[in-house]
Amino acid sequence: MPPTERLYYNDSHLIEFEARVIHKTERVSGWTAVTLDRTAFYPTGGGQPSDTGTLDGEVVRECIDDEENGILHVVQGRAPDVGTVVRGRVDWPRRLDHIQQHTGQHILSQAFVTLFNAPTRGFRVLHDICEIDVELSNPTDDVIERGAELANNVIWEDREITIRTVTSEEAAQLPLRKESTREGELRLIEIDGFDLTPCGGTHAHRTGEVGMIVVRSWERAKGLTRIEFAAGTRALNEYRRANKTARAVAANFSAARDDTPKLTARMIEENKELHRRVRALEEISARVEADELLASGISNADGVKVVSKIFDKREAESLKHLAMALILHPNTVALLGSRDQDVARLVFAKGEGAPGDMNALMREACELLDGRGGGKPDMAQGGGKNVAKLQHAIDSAAENLN
C-alpha cells in the first residue's frame, strides 16, 4: 500500500481537501480506521496531538501515524468504502491551537539555547497547557522570564517561517538546533534569522501568528527543568482565568487587584497568630474539661480511672488535647471518640501506672470501624467509616484494658 501524501507538510493552513479511500480496518473500539491516498489531517506525534474533523460529514476522532502504511483516520459513524472519493475537513480551531503551541515551542526552545545554551529534551501539548523539559542547570524565576521575553520579542517581530526539504547529508552541514536520526529527506522548519530544526509538525507562516507566550510555572524534574507555558489563544485564556481569580480575591478584601498579595500575606500572618492563641486556649480549656470528666469518671476494680466519651464533630487534634490533659493524672485511661457525618475518630491514651497497650486497642477498635489507626503503647489515634460501631469500639477497648 503506498504511503499517504501528507498535505499539511506543505501547507499547515489547509483544512479542506479531497482524497480517495485506499484501505479501512475495524478498530477494537467499534469504530473504523480509514486510510486515504492524501490527507491534511496531522496524526499524533512529536508531542503534538492529532487533528480531528470530518470525512464526508462523519466525525474523525483521531489520526494515527502507521508509518509506511499511511495515516489512519479513526471514524466514528459510517465509514466510506474503499475506492470512494471523500471530502475531508480539519477542525480549524484545534489546528490553529496546535500551530500556535508547536511554533511557540520552537521559539521558546531556541530562546533558551540562545541565552543559556540549554537544549530542550522533551515537549508535550497537554489539554490546556504545554510542557518543555530543558537542560537548564540553575533555573530561577529571572532566568525563565528572560527566556520568555526573548521568545515574545521574536513573535512580535513577525518573522517569516519557511519549510525546507534537504537530504540528511545536507542537514549535517547546517546549524540545526537538534539533530535528526532519520535517513533520506528531512523537513526543516526555519524561523528567519533565529531557529532551524527538523520537524514534521504543523507551524505558522509567520511568528506573529503565535500571538504571545506566557510561562505558567516551572520545576525541577528528572534532572531537567520542566517549564509549563501557553501560546496564542491559550495564553489569552490563561490570562483571563488568572485575572478572574485575582479579581475575585481582591473583591473579598474590597481592595484593588494588585494590592491583594500584600493583604493576603498580612491575613496569613494574622491567621497564624490566631491559631497559636486558639491552641493555647484549647489547652487551658482541655485541662478544665478533663477535671470535670475525671470527677464523673468510673474507676474499675483495680482503681484505674477510665474516662470514655463520644463527642459530635470534634476534630482529632482537639480530642488529642483533651486526652493529654486527662493522662496528666496518674492511673487514668482516656478512650475518646468523635462522630462527624460519615467519619468516626478515636484517641486512646493512658497516664502513668495505668494498664493496657493503647496501640493494640486502637488497631482492634479501627477494625470494628472499617478503618485504620495506631500509635504508641501510651497513646494512639485512628478512625473509620463505620460510625454506627463507634460506641461498641470504645466499650470493647474498655473491657480489654487488662
C-alpha positions in Angstrom: 0.0 0.0 0.0 1.5 3.4 -1.0 2.2 5.9 1.8 -0.3 8.7 2.4 0.6 12.0 0.9 0.8 14.5 3.8 -0.7 17.7 2.6 0.0 19.5 5.9 3.7 19.2 5.1 3.4 22.0 2.5 0.5 24.0 4.0 -0.4 23.8 7.7 -3.3 26.1 7.0 -5.0 23.7 4.5 -8.2 22.4 6.2 -10.3 21.2 3.3 -9.3 18.6 0.7 -10.5 15.6 -1.4 -8.9 12.2 -1.3 -9.6 8.5 -2.2 -10.1 5.8 0.4 -7.4 3.1 -0.2 -7.9 0.9 2.9 -10.0 0.5 6.0 -10.0 -1.7 9.1 -12.3 -2.2 12.1 -10.9 -1.0 15.5 -11.4 -2.6 18.9 -13.4 0.5 19.8 -16.0 -0.5 17.2 -15.0 2.5 15.1 -13.3 2.1 11.7 -9.8 3.3 10.7 -9.7 4.7 7.1 -6.5 5.2 5.1 -6.5 7.9 2.4 -4.2 8.4 -0.5 -3.7 12.0 0.7 -4.6 13.9 3.8 -4.5 17.3 5.5 -5.0 15.6 8.9 -2.0 15.6 11.2 -1.5 12.3 13.2 -0.4 12.2 16.8 3.4 12.5 17.1 6.3 14.7 18.2 4.5 15.7 21.4 1.6 17.1 19.3 -1.9 15.6 19.5 -3.7 14.7 16.2 -6.2 16.7 14.3 -9.9 16.0 14.4 -12.6 16.9 11.9 -14.8 15.1 9.4 -14.8 12.9 6.3 -18.0 13.4 4.3 -19.6 14.7 7.5 -18.6 11.7 9.6 -16.6 12.6 12.7 -12.8 11.8 12.7 -11.9 11.3 16.3 -8.2 10.6 16.0 -5.4 10.2 13.4 -2.6 7.6 13.9 0.7 7.5 12.1 1.1 3.9 10.8 4.4 4.9 9.2 4.9 3.1 5.8 1.2 2.0 5.9 0.0 5.6 5.9 -2.2 7.7 8.3 -5.2 6.0 9.9 -8.3 8.2 10.3 -10.4 6.8 13.1 -14.0 7.5 12.0 -17.0 7.5 14.4 -20.0 6.6 12.3 -20.5 5.2 8.9 -17.0 4.9 7.3 -16.7 5.3 3.5 -15.9 2.3 1.3 -12.5 1.6 -0.3 -12.3 3.5 -3.6 -14.6 6.2 -2.6 -13.6 9.9 -3.1 -14.3 11.8 0.1 -14.1 15.4 1.3 -12.2 15.9 4.4 -12.4 18.9 6.7 -9.9 19.6 9.6 -11.2 21.2 12.8 -9.6 24.7 12.3 -9.8 26.0 16.0 -7.9 22.8 17.1 -5.4 23.0 14.2 -4.8 26.7 15.0 -4.2 25.9 18.6 -1.7 23.3 17.8 0.0 25.6 15.3 0.4 28.2 18.0 1.6 25.8 20.6 4.1 23.9 18.4 5.5 27.0 16.8 5.7 28.7 20.2 7.7 25.7 21.5 10.2 26.1 18.7 10.7 29.8 19.5 10.8 29.2 23.3 13.2 26.3 23.0 15.6 28.3 20.8 15.4 31.3 23.2 16.9 29.1 26.0 19.6 27.8 23.6 20.4 31.3 22.6 20.6 32.7 26.1 21.8 29.8 28.2 22.9 27.1 25.8 20.1 25.0 27.3 18.6 22.5 24.8 15.0 21.1 25.0 14.8 17.4 25.7 11.1 16.9 25.7 7.9 18.6 24.6 4.2 17.9 25.2 1.0 19.6 24.2 -1.5 18.8 27.0 -5.2 19.7 27.3 -4.8 23.4 28.3 -1.1 23.8 28.8 2.2 22.8 27.2 5.5 21.5 28.8 9.1 21.6 27.7 11.9 19.8 29.5 15.0 22.0 29.3 18.6 21.1 30.2 18.9 24.2 32.4 21.2 23.7 35.3 20.5 26.7 37.5 16.9 27.8 36.9 15.4 30.9 38.6 12.3 33.0 38.0 14.5 35.6 36.4 16.2 33.1 34.0 12.9 31.7 32.9 11.4 35.1 32.4 14.4 36.1 30.3 13.8 33.2 28.0 10.1 34.1 27.7 10.9 37.7 27.0 13.2 36.8 24.1 10.6 34.4 22.7 8.0 37.1 22.7 10.2 39.6 21.1 10.8 37.1 18.2 7.0 36.6 18.0 6.3 40.4 17.9 8.9 40.9 15.2 6.6 38.8 13.0 9.5 36.9 11.4 8.9 34.7 8.4 8.7 30.9 8.9 9.6 28.7 5.9 9.8 25.0 5.2 12.9 23.5 3.6 13.4 19.9 2.4 17.0 18.7 2.5 18.9 15.4 2.4 20.4 14.0 5.6 23.9 14.8 4.1 22.9 18.4 3.6 21.3 18.6 7.0 24.6 17.5 8.6 26.2 20.8 7.3 23.5 23.0 8.7 23.3 24.7 12.2 20.3 22.7 13.4 19.0 23.2 16.9 18.6 19.5 17.3 20.0 16.6 15.2 17.8 14.1 13.4 18.4 10.4 13.3 16.2 10.0 10.2 17.7 9.0 6.9 16.7 10.4 3.5 14.9 13.7 3.1 14.3 15.9 6.1 11.7 18.6 6.6 13.2 21.6 8.3 11.3 24.5 9.9 13.2 27.8 9.6 12.4 30.9 11.6 14.1 33.7 9.8 17.4 34.5 11.5 16.6 32.6 14.7 15.9 28.9 14.5 16.4 25.9 12.2 15.2 22.5 13.2 13.8 19.3 11.7 10.2 18.7 12.5 7.1 17.1 10.9 4.5 19.2 12.8 2.2 22.0 11.8 3.5 25.5 12.1 2.7 29.2 11.5 3.5 31.1 8.4 5.0 33.9 10.5 5.9 34.2 14.2 3.2 36.9 14.7 0.6 34.2 14.3 1.7 32.7 17.7 0.4 35.9 19.4 2.4 35.6 22.6 3.9 33.1 25.1 3.3 33.0 28.9 5.1 30.9 31.3 2.8 29.4 33.9 5.2 27.7 36.2 8.5 25.7 36.3 10.0 23.0 38.4 13.0 20.6 38.6 12.0 17.2 37.1 14.3 14.2 36.5 17.4 16.3 36.3 15.8 18.8 33.8 13.8 22.0 34.2 10.2 21.5 33.3 8.5 24.6 32.1 4.7 25.0 31.7 3.7 27.5 29.1 0.8 28.6 26.9 0.9 30.3 23.5 -1.7 32.2 21.4 -5.3 31.7 22.4 -4.2 29.5 25.3 -2.2 32.4 26.6 -5.2 34.7 26.4 -7.3 32.1 28.2 -4.6 31.7 30.9 -4.7 35.5 31.5 -8.5 35.5 31.7 -8.5 32.7 34.3 -5.7 34.3 36.3 -7.3 37.8 36.1 -10.7 36.4 37.1 -9.2 34.7 40.1 -7.2 37.7 41.1 -10.3 40.0 40.9 -12.4 37.5 42.9 -9.7 37.5 45.7 -9.5 41.3 45.5 -13.3 41.6 45.9 -13.1 39.5 49.2 -10.7 42.2 50.5 -12.7 45.1 49.0 -9.3 46.2 47.5 -7.6 46.7 44.2 -6.4 43.6 42.4 -2.7 44.5 42.7 -3.0 45.1 46.5 -4.1 41.5 47.2 -0.6 39.9 47.6 0.3 42.2 50.5 -3.2 41.9 52.1 -3.1 38.1 51.7 0.3 37.9 53.3 -0.9 40.0 56.2 -4.0 37.9 56.6 -1.9 34.7 56.7 0.3 36.1 59.5 -2.8 37.2 61.5 -4.3 33.7 61.0 -1.1 32.0 62.2 -1.2 34.2 65.4 -4.9 33.4 65.9 -4.1 29.7 65.6 -1.4 30.0 68.2 -3.8 31.7 70.6 -6.6 29.2 69.9 -4.2 26.3 70.6 -3.2 27.9 73.9 -6.8 28.4 74.9 -7.7 24.9 73.8 -5.0 23.5 76.2 -6.5 25.6 79.1 -10.0 24.5 78.2 -8.9 20.9 77.9 -7.5 20.9 81.5 -10.8 22.3 82.8 -12.8 19.8 80.8 -10.5 17.0 81.9 -11.1 17.8 85.6 -14.9 17.7 85.0 -14.7 14.4 83.2 -12.4 12.9 85.9 -14.9 13.9 88.5 -17.6 11.9 86.7 -15.4 9.1 85.5 -15.6 5.4 86.6 -12.9 3.6 88.4 -12.6 -0.1 87.6 -11.9 -2.9 90.1 -8.1 -2.1 90.0 -8.7 1.5 90.8 -8.0 2.7 87.3 -10.0 5.8 86.3 -11.4 5.1 82.8 -12.8 8.2 81.0 -14.8 7.3 77.9 -16.8 9.7 75.9 -18.1 10.4 72.4 -18.4 13.9 71.0 -20.1 15.3 67.9 -18.0 16.9 65.2 -14.8 17.2 67.3 -11.5 17.3 65.4 -8.8 14.7 66.1 -6.4 17.4 67.4 -9.0 18.6 69.9 -9.5 15.0 71.1 -5.8 14.7 71.5 -5.5 17.8 73.6 -8.3 16.5 75.9 -6.6 13.1 76.2 -3.3 14.6 77.1 -4.9 16.7 79.8 -6.6 13.6 81.2 -3.4 11.5 81.4 -1.6 14.1 83.3 -3.4 12.4 86.2 -1.8 9.0 87.0 -3.6 5.7 86.7 -6.0 7.2 84.2 -7.1 5.9 80.8 -8.8 8.1 78.2 -10.9 6.5 75.5 -12.3 9.3 73.4 -14.3 9.3 70.1 -16.0 11.8 67.8 -18.7 11.5 65.1 -18.6 13.7 62.0 -21.2 12.7 59.4 -19.7 9.5 57.8 -16.4 9.6 59.8 -15.6 8.3 63.2 -12.4 9.4 65.1 -10.7 7.8 68.1 -7.9 8.8 70.5 -6.8 6.4 73.2 -4.2 7.4 75.9 -3.1 6.3 79.3 -1.3 8.0 82.2 1.5 6.8 84.4 0.7 3.5 86.2 -2.4 2.7 84.0 -2.6 -0.7 82.3 -3.2 -1.5 78.6 -1.5 -1.2 75.2 -3.2 1.8 73.5 -1.7 0.9 70.1 -3.1 -2.7 70.3 -6.5 -1.4 71.5 -6.6 1.2 68.7 -6.0 -1.4 66.0 -8.8 -3.6 67.3 -11.1 -0.6 67.5 -10.3 0.5 64.0 -11.1 -3.0 62.6 -14.6 -2.5 64.1 -14.9 0.9 62.4 -13.6 -0.4 59.0 -10.7 2.0 59.2 -7.2 2.1 60.4 -5.0 3.7 63.1 -2.2 3.1 65.5 0.5 4.8 67.6 2.5 4.0 70.7 1.6 1.9 73.8 0.7 5.1 75.8 -1.2 7.0 73.0 -2.8 6.1 69.7 -5.3 7.5 67.3 -7.3 6.4 64.3 -10.8 6.2 62.8 -13.0 4.7 60.2 -16.3 5.0 58.3 -18.5 2.7 60.3 -19.8 5.4 62.6 -22.5 3.1 64.0 -19.9 0.9 65.7 -18.2 3.8 67.5 -19.7 3.2 70.9 -19.1 -0.6 70.5 -15.4 0.1 69.7 -14.9 2.2 72.8 -16.8 -0.2 75.1 -14.6 -3.1 73.7 -11.5 -1.2 74.4 -12.6 -0.5 78.0 -13.3 -4.2 78.5 -9.9 -5.3 77.1 -7.8 -2.8 79.1 -6.1 -5.6 81.0 
